[in-house]
Amino acid sequence: MPSRTLLLLLVLVALAGCRARQRHPAAAPVPRQANINYLGHNCFVVSSSLGLKVLIDPFDPAVLPYPVKPGTVAADIVLVTHEDETANDTDLAGGSPVIIRSSMATGVNRANGVLIRGVRTSSESLSSTAKVNVAYIWSMDGIRFCHLGAIEDAVSTSEALNIGTVDVLFMPVGGPPAFTDDKRKLTIDRLQPRIIIPMMFATSHSGKVALRGLGDWLSRQGARIERVGSQFTIMPNQLPSERTIVVMSPQ
């Protein structure tokens, strides 16, 4: 008799557990997508679907007066491609992010679970004072990003091998002066990106920096062009089959 009572109690407990699970269904999976926020010049925040934020090339608002205040940009990782006030003002970021910067970044770095490869780019200038520039490559939500920084020469074949596959390429189009349209074309041919996001072009906020306008370069491109605002969301299964230039407007 006691054993029958115990068996009945076990059955009731199991049924109660089933009803509880039915009342609290499993949460829907977070879609894999990355969000890109353009702050101006070379500066972007790329966020993962889980909320991890990578800030690239933060500028000094005193030099490039885009409407961003120091310490207000949320970031878990800060990448600095070259040491210049238009790209290395890490005080733009709030909190205590991991900072990876220029000459110390060559090779594979790990920050907050993200593998970030730094590839030092070549320069046609042979002077010892030539600025060091590092291109960064990382993957987020199944999308592979590459930010070229203030590159001065076309990506070489060996650099292209180190960079590898590129889905989204952040490429300067209004400067530096040494990075000509022929070098841009050769860089694109060697990296074969799916999406190109132009950066480093003249705007109403860039008066203190000598840059060419975006339209000067854009008018000579044969690729599909898509214009968005200061934010752009992309999913790995929605990468375009044909090369697309996504023109972002600083906020």
Stockholm file with secondary structure:
# STOCKHOLM 1.0

chainA/1-251         MPSRTLLLLLVLVALAGCRARQRHPAAAPVPRQANINYLGHNCFVVSSSLGLKVLIDPFDPAVLPYPVKPGTVAADIVLVTHEDETANDTDLAGGSPVIIRSSMATGVNRANGVLIRGVRTSSESLSSTAKVNVAYIWSMDGIRFCHLGAIEDAVSTSEALNIGTVDVLFMPVGGPPAFTDDKRKLTIDRLQPRIIIPMMFATSHSGKVALRGLGDWLSRQGARIERVGSQFTIMPNQLPSERTIVVMSPQ
#=GR chainA/1-251 SS CHHHHHHHHHHHHHHHHHHHHHHSCCCCCCCCCEEEEEEETTEEEEECTTCCEEEESCCCTTTSCCSCCTTCEECSEEEESSSSTTTCCGGGEESCCEEEEGGGGCEEEEETTEEEEEEECCCSCCSTTCCCCEEEEEEETTEEEEECCSCCSCCCHHHHHHHCCCSEEEEESSCCTTSCHHHHHHHHHHHCCSEEEEESCCCTTCTTSCCCCHHHHHTTCCSEEEECCSEEEECGGGCCSSCEEEECCCC
#=GC SS_cons         CHHHHHHHHHHHHHHHHHHHHHHSCCCCCCCCCEEEEEEETTEEEEECTTCCEEEESCCCTTTSCCSCCTTCEECSEEEESSSSTTTCCGGGEESCCEEEEGGGGCEEEEETTEEEEEEECCCSCCSTTCCCCEEEEEEETTEEEEECCSCCSCCCHHHHHHHCCCSEEEEESSCCTTSCHHHHHHHHHHHCCSEEEEESCCCTTCTTSCCCCHHHHHTTCCSEEEECCSEEEECGGGCCSSCEEEECCCC
//
